[in-house]
């Protein structure tokens, strides 16, 4: 067997292109002691991947030139020298953008496909779901009756944030791009309202949807939308900085919030989150969210693109706002 892999060939300036990747065919190494060979079925595509391509200090080391591109994955064990895994087990790991991965056993987590489809473990039951769960509940600390606003609301994290906030008794307003996405948030996910940043004045729409102001803002986009929300926050508001997808492909300096003094006036708090800080508690969060899914209280949607060969173009869908729900790449094109 040969292993198709995407290696980081050079660091991007602005938006990544195919030239930033090298697609190679490599041999699959033999297993050492306590190792597992996994055939990857689905690869998670996340905005954070753009940051991992940069050679700069961050919460995690950058991907090195010539390395397989980092990514979360799910797949099936096809060979094992570990007593903890056997052929036929399904596992979650960080296998990268490739067809097969040899992994040390401690790097994997077994998953139960009788509970949810395999790809769901990259979405609601994976890193995006964990990000939403811990970012909102631990950092945002929503209280019943409060108003929660989330940007990037139709994406993998935003859809879960909004639904959990509803479960906690909050009024939820989503900000997304396009009429269809906004309708999906309200009609399918039960958001109380949605703002189409592509066709509406966000600041005016926030005033209309949140007449008493914003108690919790979960930010996935940064830039002008963050600035607009800061003008509408209430006393002791909490702003959760999860991401800034509007800024990731900038060739100029990142645009910071010019309305930050609103934090002072309203005695508000702005705090960044990184999901890996909560790894010890993933299990309990996944158990709770699986329960909500089984009860019909939490809906999940995956946007699946088939064929590992389409990885470079599929990744860009995140930055063009082309996906609704969790974007995943199905390795096989069948």
C-alpha positions as CSV (number, residue, x, y, z in Angstrom):
1,X,0.0,0.0,0.0
2,X,1.0,3.6,-0.7
3,X,0.1,6.5,1.5
4,X,-1.0,9.8,-0.1
5,X,0.2,12.7,2.1
6,X,0.0,16.5,1.9
7,X,3.2,18.1,3.2
8,X,3.7,21.8,4.0
9,X,6.0,22.9,1.2
10,X,6.3,26.6,2.0
11,X,4.7,29.0,4.4
12,X,1.8,31.1,2.9
13,X,1.7,34.8,2.5
14,X,-2.0,35.7,2.7
15,X,-4.4,33.0,1.4
16,X,-2.8,29.5,1.0
17,X,-2.6,28.1,-2.5
18,X,-1.7,24.7,-3.9
19,X,1.9,25.9,-4.1
20,X,2.1,25.7,-0.3
21,X,1.6,22.0,-0.4
22,X,3.4,19.0,-1.8
23,X,1.3,15.9,-2.5
24,X,3.5,12.8,-2.2
25,X,3.1,9.0,-2.2
26,X,5.1,7.3,0.5
27,X,5.6,3.8,1.9
28,X,3.8,2.8,5.1
29,X,6.4,1.9,7.8
30,X,6.3,-1.3,9.7
31,X,4.8,-1.1,13.2
32,X,7.1,-0.9,16.2
33,X,6.1,-1.9,19.7
34,X,2.8,-0.5,21.0
35,X,1.9,1.1,17.7
36,X,-1.2,1.2,15.6
37,X,-1.8,1.5,11.9
38,X,-4.9,3.5,11.2
39,X,-6.7,3.9,7.8
40,X,-8.0,7.5,8.0
41,X,-11.6,7.9,6.9
42,X,-12.3,11.6,7.6
43,X,-10.0,14.6,8.1
44,X,-11.1,17.7,10.1
45,X,-10.6,21.0,8.4
46,X,-10.5,23.9,10.9
47,X,-9.6,27.6,10.8
48,X,-6.8,26.9,13.3
49,X,-4.9,25.1,10.5
50,X,-4.1,28.4,8.9
51,X,-2.3,29.6,12.1
52,X,-0.4,26.3,12.3
53,X,1.2,27.1,8.9
54,X,2.8,30.3,10.2
55,X,6.3,30.3,11.7
56,X,5.5,32.2,14.9
57,X,5.0,31.8,18.6
58,X,1.5,30.4,19.4
59,X,-0.2,28.0,21.7
60,X,1.2,25.1,19.7
61,X,4.3,24.7,17.6
62,X,4.0,25.4,13.9
63,X,4.0,22.7,11.3
64,X,7.5,22.4,10.0
65,X,8.4,22.6,6.3
66,X,8.3,19.1,4.9
67,X,6.0,17.7,7.6
68,X,2.5,16.2,7.0
69,X,-0.1,18.9,7.6
70,X,-1.5,18.7,11.1
71,X,-5.2,17.8,11.4
72,X,-7.6,15.8,13.6
73,X,-8.7,12.6,12.1
74,X,-11.0,9.6,12.6
75,X,-10.4,6.1,11.1
76,X,-10.2,2.4,11.5
77,X,-7.4,0.3,13.0
78,X,-6.1,-2.1,10.4
79,X,-3.1,-3.4,12.3
80,X,-1.9,-3.2,15.9
81,X,1.0,-4.2,18.2
82,X,-0.8,-2.6,21.1
83,X,-2.7,-4.6,23.7
84,X,-5.2,-1.7,23.9
85,X,-6.2,-1.7,20.3
86,X,-7.2,-4.4,17.8
87,X,-8.1,-4.5,14.1
88,X,-11.6,-3.1,13.5
89,X,-11.5,-0.5,16.3
90,X,-12.5,3.0,15.4
91,X,-10.3,5.8,16.8
92,X,-9.9,9.6,17.0
93,X,-6.4,11.1,16.7
94,X,-4.3,13.7,15.1
95,X,-3.3,11.8,12.1
96,X,-2.8,14.7,9.7
97,X,-3.7,15.1,6.0
98,X,-2.9,11.6,4.8
99,X,-4.5,8.2,4.0
100,X,-2.8,6.2,6.7
101,X,-1.0,7.0,9.9
102,X,1.2,4.9,12.3
103,X,0.5,6.2,15.8
104,X,1.7,5.5,19.3
105,X,-1.2,4.0,21.2
106,X,-1.4,6.8,23.7
107,X,-2.1,9.3,21.0
108,X,-5.5,7.7,20.1
109,X,-8.9,7.5,21.6
110,X,-11.5,4.8,20.9
111,X,-14.8,6.0,19.6
112,X,-18.2,4.3,19.4
113,X,-19.9,4.5,16.0
114,X,-23.1,3.0,17.5
115,X,-23.6,6.3,19.3
116,X,-22.9,8.7,16.4
117,X,-21.6,8.6,12.8
118,X,-17.8,8.5,12.5
119,X,-17.5,12.0,11.1
120,X,-19.4,13.4,14.1
121,X,-16.4,12.8,16.2
122,X,-14.7,15.6,14.3
123,X,-17.5,18.0,14.9
124,X,-19.9,18.1,17.8
125,X,-18.2,15.3,19.6
126,X,-14.7,16.4,18.5
127,X,-12.5,19.5,18.9
128,X,-15.2,22.0,17.7
129,X,-17.8,20.7,20.0
130,X,-15.3,20.7,22.9
131,X,-14.3,24.3,22.0
132,X,-17.9,25.4,22.1
133,X,-18.8,23.5,25.3
134,X,-15.8,24.7,27.4
135,X,-15.5,28.2,25.8
136,X,-19.1,29.0,26.4
137,X,-19.8,27.3,29.8
138,X,-16.4,27.8,31.5
139,X,-15.4,31.2,30.0
140,X,-18.6,32.8,28.8
141,X,-20.5,31.6,31.9
142,X,-24.0,32.3,30.5
143,X,-26.9,32.7,32.9
144,X,-30.6,32.0,32.3
145,X,-32.2,35.1,30.7
146,X,-29.0,36.6,29.4
147,X,-28.4,37.5,25.7
148,X,-25.7,35.6,23.9
149,X,-24.3,36.6,20.5
150,X,-22.1,34.3,18.5
151,X,-20.2,35.2,15.2
152,X,-19.3,32.5,12.7
153,X,-22.6,31.2,13.9
154,X,-23.2,28.7,11.1
155,X,-19.8,27.1,11.5
156,X,-18.7,24.0,13.4
157,X,-18.2,25.9,16.7
158,X,-20.8,28.6,16.4
159,X,-23.7,26.2,15.8
160,X,-22.9,24.3,19.0
161,X,-22.4,27.5,21.0
162,X,-25.8,28.8,20.1
163,X,-27.6,25.6,20.8
164,X,-25.9,25.1,24.2
165,X,-26.8,28.7,25.1
166,X,-30.4,28.0,24.3
167,X,-30.3,24.9,26.5
168,X,-29.1,27.2,29.3
169,X,-32.1,29.5,28.9
170,X,-30.5,32.3,27.0
171,X,-31.7,34.5,24.1
172,X,-29.3,33.7,21.2
173,X,-28.4,35.8,18.2
174,X,-26.1,34.5,15.5
175,X,-24.1,36.4,13.0
176,X,-23.5,34.6,9.7
177,X,-22.9,35.3,6.0
178,X,-25.9,34.8,3.7
179,X,-29.7,34.4,3.9
180,X,-29.6,30.5,3.8
181,X,-27.2,30.3,6.8
182,X,-29.3,32.7,8.8
183,X,-32.5,30.8,8.0
184,X,-30.8,27.6,9.1
185,X,-29.8,29.1,12.4
186,X,-33.3,30.2,13.2
187,X,-35.5,27.5,11.5
188,X,-33.4,24.5,12.2
189,X,-31.3,25.2,15.3
190,X,-33.7,27.4,17.2
191,X,-31.7,30.6,17.4
192,X,-33.8,33.6,18.4
193,X,-32.5,35.7,15.6
194,X,-29.7,35.9,13.0
195,X,-27.8,38.8,11.4
196,X,-26.5,38.5,7.8
197,X,-23.3,40.5,7.9
198,X,-23.1,40.4,4.1
199,X,-26.3,42.3,3.6
200,X,-27.1,44.0,7.0
201,X,-25.5,46.8,9.1
202,X,-24.3,44.7,12.0
203,X,-24.3,47.5,14.5
204,X,-27.9,48.5,13.7
205,X,-29.1,44.9,13.6
206,X,-27.5,44.2,17.0
207,X,-29.4,47.2,18.5
208,X,-32.6,45.7,17.1
209,X,-32.0,42.1,18.2
210,X,-30.5,43.0,21.6
211,X,-32.3,46.0,22.9
212,X,-30.9,45.5,26.4
213,X,-27.4,44.8,25.1
214,X,-25.1,41.8,24.9
215,X,-24.2,39.7,28.0
216,X,-22.0,37.1,26.3
217,X,-20.2,37.4,23.0
218,X,-18.5,34.3,21.5
219,X,-16.2,35.6,18.8
220,X,-15.0,33.5,16.0
221,X,-14.2,36.2,13.4
222,X,-12.6,39.3,15.0
223,X,-12.2,42.4,12.9
224,X,-15.1,44.9,12.4
225,X,-17.7,42.6,13.8
226,X,-15.9,42.4,17.2
227,X,-15.7,46.2,17.2
228,X,-19.5,46.4,16.5
229,X,-20.4,44.0,19.3
230,X,-18.2,45.9,21.8
231,X,-20.4,48.9,21.3
232,X,-23.4,46.9,22.5
233,X,-22.1,45.0,25.6
234,X,-23.8,45.3,28.9
235,X,-22.3,45.8,32.4
236,X,-20.1,42.8,33.3
237,X,-20.3,41.3,29.9
238,X,-18.0,38.4,28.9
239,X,-16.3,38.3,25.5
240,X,-14.9,34.9,24.6
241,X,-12.1,35.1,22.0
242,X,-12.1,31.8,20.2
243,X,-10.8,32.8,16.8
244,X,-10.5,35.6,14.2
245,X,-11.0,34.0,10.9
246,X,-11.5,37.4,9.2
247,X,-7.8,38.2,10.0
248,X,-6.0,34.9,9.3
249,X,-5.1,35.5,5.7
250,X,-4.1,39.2,6.2
251,X,-0.9,40.4,4.6
252,X,-0.9,43.4,6.9
253,X,-1.1,43.7,10.6
254,X,-4.1,42.1,12.4
255,X,-6.8,44.6,13.1
256,X,-7.3,45.0,16.8
257,X,-10.5,46.3,18.5
258,X,-10.7,50.1,18.5
259,X,-13.7,50.0,20.8
260,X,-11.9,48.2,23.6
261,X,-12.6,51.0,26.1
262,X,-16.1,49.6,26.3
263,X,-14.6,46.9,28.4
264,X,-13.5,49.5,30.9
265,X,-16.8,51.4,30.9
266,X,-18.9,48.2,31.4
267,X,-16.4,46.4,33.7
268,X,-16.5,43.6,31.1
269,X,-14.0,40.8,30.6
270,X,-12.4,39.6,27.3
271,X,-10.7,36.2,27.5
272,X,-9.0,34.0,25.0
273,X,-9.6,30.2,25.0
274,X,-7.7,27.2,23.7
275,X,-9.6,23.9,23.7
276,X,-6.5,21.8,24.6
277,X,-6.5,23.4,28.1
278,X,-9.6,21.2,28.9
279,X,-8.4,17.9,27.6
280,X,-8.8,16.1,30.9
281,X,-12.5,16.9,30.8
282,X,-13.3,16.0,27.2
283,X,-14.9,12.7,28.2
284,X,-17.5,14.3,30.4
285,X,-18.3,17.0,27.8
286,X,-18.7,14.4,25.1
287,X,-21.0,12.3,27.3
288,X,-23.2,15.3,28.0
289,X,-23.4,16.4,24.4
290,X,-24.1,12.8,23.2
291,X,-27.0,12.8,25.7
292,X,-28.3,16.0,24.3
293,X,-28.0,14.6,20.8
294,X,-29.9,11.4,21.7
295,X,-32.6,13.6,23.3
296,X,-33.0,15.7,20.2
297,X,-31.8,18.8,22.0
298,X,-28.6,19.3,20.1
299,X,-28.4,19.0,16.3
300,X,-25.3,18.3,14.3
301,X,-24.4,18.9,10.7
302,X,-21.3,18.0,8.7
303,X,-20.3,19.5,5.4
304,X,-18.5,16.6,3.7
305,X,-16.2,16.9,0.7
306,X,-14.9,13.7,-0.9
307,X,-11.4,13.0,-2.0
308,X,-8.1,13.8,-0.2
309,X,-6.7,15.2,-3.5
310,X,-9.1,18.1,-3.1
311,X,-7.6,19.2,0.3
312,X,-6.0,22.5,-0.7
313,X,-9.2,23.9,-2.3
314,X,-11.5,22.4,0.4
315,X,-9.5,24.1,3.2
316,X,-10.2,27.5,1.6
317,X,-14.0,26.9,1.9
318,X,-13.6,27.9,5.6
319,X,-12.2,31.4,4.7
320,X,-14.7,31.9,1.9
321,X,-17.7,31.1,4.2
322,X,-18.8,28.2,1.9
323,X,-19.5,25.6,4.6
324,X,-22.5,25.2,6.8
325,X,-21.7,23.1,9.9
326,X,-18.5,21.1,10.4
327,X,-16.3,20.9,7.3
328,X,-14.7,17.5,6.9
329,X,-12.8,15.9,4.1
330,X,-13.6,12.3,3.3
331,X,-10.4,10.6,2.3
332,X,-11.9,8.3,-0.3
333,X,-13.8,9.9,-3.1
334,X,-16.5,7.2,-3.1
